[in-house]
């Protein structure tokens, strides 16, 4: 029972981490694109 709960928490943590990582990448791409536009 406890081990299954821990396993579920690990999976959800990994999913949350990958989702936040994707959001960070998107934000970084946006800021880079904006900087390039402004530099021209």
C-alpha positions as CSV (number, residue, x, y, z in Angstrom):
1,X,0.0,0.0,0.0
2,X,2.7,2.5,1.0
3,X,5.0,1.5,-1.8
4,X,2.3,2.0,-4.4
5,X,1.5,5.5,-3.0
6,X,5.2,6.4,-3.2
7,X,5.4,5.1,-6.8
8,X,2.4,7.2,-7.8
9,X,3.9,10.3,-6.1
10,X,7.2,9.7,-8.0
11,X,5.3,9.5,-11.3
12,X,3.3,12.7,-10.7
13,X,6.4,14.5,-9.6
14,X,8.2,13.5,-12.8
15,X,5.2,14.6,-14.8
16,X,5.0,17.9,-13.0
17,X,8.7,18.4,-13.5
18,X,8.6,17.7,-17.2
19,X,5.6,20.0,-17.6
20,X,7.3,22.8,-15.8
21,X,10.5,22.2,-17.8
22,X,8.5,22.4,-21.1
23,X,7.0,25.7,-19.9
24,X,10.4,27.1,-19.0
25,X,11.7,26.1,-22.5
26,X,8.7,27.8,-24.1
27,X,9.3,31.0,-22.1
28,X,13.0,30.9,-22.9
29,X,12.3,30.5,-26.6
30,X,9.9,33.5,-26.5
31,X,12.3,35.8,-24.7
32,X,15.1,34.8,-27.1
33,X,12.8,35.5,-30.1
34,X,11.8,38.8,-28.6
35,X,15.4,39.7,-28.0
36,X,16.4,38.9,-31.6
37,X,13.5,41.0,-32.9
38,X,14.5,43.9,-30.7
39,X,18.2,43.6,-31.7
40,X,17.3,44.0,-35.4
